[in-house]
Amino acid sequence: MLKRYWKKKPYLPYIAPAMTIMTVLTIFPTVFLYLISVTNYQLGWDLSRVRFVGLENYIRLFSGNDPDFWNAVYISLFFMVVTTAIEMVFGFMIGKLLCDSEFKLKPLVFAILIIPIVMTPSIAGNIWKLMLNSEYGIINHFLGLAGLGKVAWLDADMAFTSVVLADVWQWTPFVALISYAGLCSLPTDQYEAARIDGGNAFQLFRYITLPSLRPLIFLTVIFRTMDSLKIYDMPFVLTQGGPGNSTEFLSLHIYRLANAQNGLIGRAAANAIILMVISTLISKTLIHYQRRENT
């Protein structure tokens, strides 16, 4: 019986090591997270002090007893929408410009675009923290040269905008390179036929480019929404969730509960599961919409 099963699936011995590693590193921690989320466990406790609290941690979130939770959810979702929209628009424009242009320094432009992508968010955050410094930051220096006043980029009024600016700088090139690859792979026959029939640039874009690149656009949107929704490194380095809670994304809220607020691991685990559920629902919705468009 077992031999027959292995003969039908000869690839199993080759993927078994990878599947084992995935099980150990993904499934077991996820199950442990669910178990911890229904307890009152705090950092440093022994098992004798841990008790089962059921859905108490979740009820606390949705009943309003943890107002910082809803603020973190709102900030995270708003950040996801804003950054994804900006990066998709500017990235597509850059990709289109590169695809339509030929010049000698084009390889250098690609090298420059790759630099922010390969840079770790923590390093990028430190660079932007220096550039956005209100006293000696280079951005305020150039604003001063232009006759404009200094901007307190990391204060409460501008901290969220600063995180958006840094994220857009880092990930717009990612969208640009994907868009460039998709645009340059499109066949030219349809464009030539449409031009012969009198189609203008907007009509070519509306009826040929967008439908052809729809799967690629959806895939890029999914990547960017998931990454921006669980962002942690950049805001932690730039603002550490402050000033106040103006940039306390849900990931930073989880960190604060688990580390900076008496080690409330049970409550932090419940928040982490909510973040995972939100990410799953958004990705499932986008994938469902993409499949419906393709049918």
C-alpha positions in Angstrom: 0.0 0.0 0.0 2.7 2.4 1.0 4.9 1.4 -1.9 2.0 2.0 -4.3 1.5 5.5 -2.8 5.1 6.4 -3.2 5.1 5.2 -6.8 2.1 7.5 -7.6 3.9 10.4 -6.0 7.6 10.0 -6.8 8.3 13.7 -6.0 7.5 13.3 -2.2 11.0 12.2 -1.1 12.4 15.4 -2.7 10.0 17.8 -1.1 9.8 16.0 2.3 12.8 17.9 3.8 11.3 21.3 2.8 7.9 20.3 4.1 9.3 19.2 7.4 11.2 22.4 7.9 8.0 24.4 7.0 6.0 22.4 9.5 8.5 23.0 12.3 9.0 26.7 11.5 5.4 27.6 10.6 2.7 25.2 11.8 4.0 24.5 15.3 4.5 28.2 16.1 1.1 29.1 14.7 -0.6 26.4 16.9 1.4 27.6 19.9 0.2 31.2 19.1 -3.4 30.1 19.1 -3.0 28.3 22.4 -1.2 31.2 24.1 -3.9 33.7 22.9 -6.6 32.0 25.1 -4.5 32.2 28.3 -3.4 35.0 30.6 0.3 34.1 30.1 2.8 36.8 30.9 6.5 36.9 30.2 8.5 35.1 32.8 5.7 33.1 34.3 6.0 29.4 35.1 3.2 27.1 33.9 1.6 26.9 37.3 0.4 30.6 37.1 -1.0 30.2 33.6 -4.8 29.8 33.4 -7.2 29.4 30.5 -9.3 32.6 29.9 -11.1 31.5 26.7 -12.0 34.4 24.5 -11.4 37.0 27.2 -8.4 38.5 25.3 -10.4 38.8 22.1 -13.5 40.2 23.9 -11.2 42.8 25.4 -10.1 44.0 22.0 -13.6 44.2 20.4 -15.4 45.6 23.5 -13.3 48.8 23.5 -11.4 48.0 26.7 -8.2 48.3 24.6 -8.7 51.5 22.7 -5.2 51.5 21.4 -6.1 48.4 19.4 -8.6 50.1 17.2 -6.2 53.1 16.7 -3.5 50.6 15.6 -5.9 48.8 13.2 -7.0 52.1 11.6 -3.4 53.4 11.2 -2.3 50.1 9.7 -5.2 49.9 7.2 -4.8 53.6 6.3 -1.1 53.2 5.8 -1.6 50.1 3.7 -4.1 51.9 1.4 -2.0 55.1 1.0 1.4 53.5 0.5 0.1 50.8 -1.9 -1.7 53.4 -4.0 1.2 55.8 -4.2 3.7 53.0 -4.9 1.6 51.4 -7.6 1.0 54.8 -9.4 4.6 56.0 -9.3 6.1 52.6 -9.8 4.0 52.0 -12.9 4.9 55.5 -14.3 8.6 54.8 -13.8 8.3 51.3 -15.3 6.5 52.8 -18.3 9.1 55.6 -18.7 11.9 53.1 -18.7 10.2 50.7 -21.1 9.6 53.5 -23.6 13.0 55.0 -23.3 16.4 53.9 -24.5 19.6 55.6 -23.2 23.1 54.6 -22.4 22.8 55.0 -18.6 19.8 52.7 -18.4 21.7 49.9 -16.6 22.8 52.5 -14.0 19.2 53.4 -13.4 18.3 49.8 -12.7 21.2 49.5 -10.3 20.0 52.6 -8.4 16.4 51.2 -8.3 17.7 48.0 -6.8 19.5 49.7 -3.9 16.4 50.6 -1.8 14.9 47.1 -2.4 17.9 45.1 -1.1 18.5 47.5 1.8 17.1 46.1 5.1 14.2 48.3 6.4 16.1 48.9 9.7 19.0 50.4 7.9 16.7 52.4 5.6 14.9 53.6 8.7 18.1 54.8 10.3 19.1 56.6 7.1 15.7 58.4 6.9 15.9 59.2 10.6 19.1 61.1 10.0 17.8 62.8 6.9 14.5 63.8 8.6 16.2 65.2 11.7 14.7 68.7 12.3 18.0 70.3 13.3 20.7 68.8 11.0 18.8 66.6 8.6 19.6 67.0 4.9 16.0 67.4 3.9 15.5 70.5 6.2 18.8 71.8 4.9 17.5 71.8 1.3 14.2 73.3 2.5 16.2 76.1 4.1 18.2 76.7 0.9 14.8 76.9 -0.9 13.7 79.6 1.5 11.2 77.3 3.3 11.1 76.8 7.1 12.2 73.7 8.9 9.7 70.9 9.3 9.5 68.8 12.4 9.2 65.6 10.4 9.2 63.2 13.4 6.7 65.1 15.6 3.2 64.0 16.1 1.8 65.9 13.1 4.3 64.7 10.6 5.5 61.3 11.9 2.9 59.2 9.9 3.8 61.2 6.7 7.5 60.5 7.4 6.9 56.8 7.6 4.9 56.8 4.4 7.6 58.8 2.7 10.3 56.3 3.7 8.2 53.3 2.7 7.4 54.8 -0.7 11.0 55.5 -1.3 12.0 51.9 -0.5 9.3 50.0 -2.3 8.3 52.1 -5.3 11.4 50.7 -7.2 10.1 47.2 -6.6 6.8 48.1 -8.3 8.7 49.9 -11.1 10.9 46.9 -11.9 7.9 44.5 -12.0 6.0 47.0 -14.2 9.0 47.4 -16.5 9.3 43.6 -16.9 5.5 43.3 -17.6 5.4 46.2 -20.0 8.4 45.2 -22.0 7.0 41.6 -22.4 3.8 42.8 -24.1 3.6 41.9 -27.8 3.7 44.9 -30.2 1.2 43.5 -32.7 -1.9 44.7 -30.8 -0.5 48.2 -30.4 0.4 48.5 -34.1 -3.1 47.3 -35.1 -4.7 49.7 -32.7 -2.7 52.7 -34.0 -3.7 51.8 -37.5 -7.3 51.9 -36.4 -6.8 55.4 -35.0 -6.4 54.6 -31.3 -4.7 57.3 -29.2 -2.3 56.8 -26.3 -5.0 56.7 -23.6 -7.1 54.2 -25.5 -4.0 52.0 -26.0 -3.4 52.1 -22.3 -7.0 51.6 -21.3 -7.9 48.7 -23.7 -4.6 47.0 -24.2 -2.0 47.7 -21.5 -4.2 47.5 -18.4 -6.1 44.3 -19.4 -2.9 42.6 -20.4 -1.1 43.5 -17.2 -4.1 43.0 -14.9 -2.8 39.7 -13.4 0.6 41.3 -12.8 -0.9 44.4 -11.2 -3.0 42.3 -8.9 0.0 40.2 -7.9 2.0 43.3 -7.1 -0.9 44.8 -5.1 -1.2 41.7 -3.1 2.6 41.7 -2.3 2.5 45.4 -1.3 -0.7 45.3 0.8 0.6 42.3 2.8 4.0 43.9 3.3 2.7 47.3 4.3 0.0 45.9 6.6 2.6 44.0 8.7 5.2 46.7 8.6 7.4 46.9 11.7 11.1 47.7 11.1 10.7 51.1 9.5 8.3 52.8 12.0 10.1 51.2 14.9 13.4 52.7 13.9 11.9 56.0 12.9 9.4 56.7 15.7 9.0 53.6 17.8 5.3 54.1 17.5 5.3 57.6 18.6 5.0 60.4 19.3 2.1 59.2 21.5 0.5 56.5 19.4 0.5 58.4 16.1 2.5 55.7 14.3 1.7 52.7 16.5 0.9 50.2 13.8 -0.7 46.9 14.8 2.7 45.2 14.7 4.2 47.8 17.0 1.1 47.5 19.3 1.8 43.8 19.5 5.4 44.5 20.4 4.5 47.0 23.1 2.1 44.5 24.7 4.6 41.7 24.6 7.8 43.6 25.6 7.2 47.1 26.8 4.1 46.6 28.9 4.8 43.9 31.5 5.1 41.1 29.0 1.4 40.5 28.3 2.1 37.6 25.9 -1.5 36.3 25.9 -3.0 39.6 24.9 -0.2 40.2 22.4 -0.9 36.8 20.8 -4.6 37.6 20.4 -3.6 40.9 18.6 -1.2 38.9 16.4 -3.9 36.5 15.4 -6.2 39.4 14.5 -3.4 40.8 12.3 -3.1 37.5 10.6 -6.9 37.2 10.1 -7.0 40.7 8.6 -4.1 39.9 6.3 -5.7 36.7 5.2 -9.1 38.3 4.5 -7.5 41.1 2.4 -5.4 38.7 0.4 -8.3 36.3 -0.1 -10.5 39.1 -1.3 -7.9 40.4 -3.8 -7.2 36.9 -5.1 -11.0 36.2 -5.4 -11.5 39.4 -7.3 -8.6 38.6 -9.6 -10.0 35.2 -10.4 -13.4 36.6 -11.1 -11.9 39.1 -13.5 -10.0 36.4 -15.3 -13.2 34.3 -15.9 
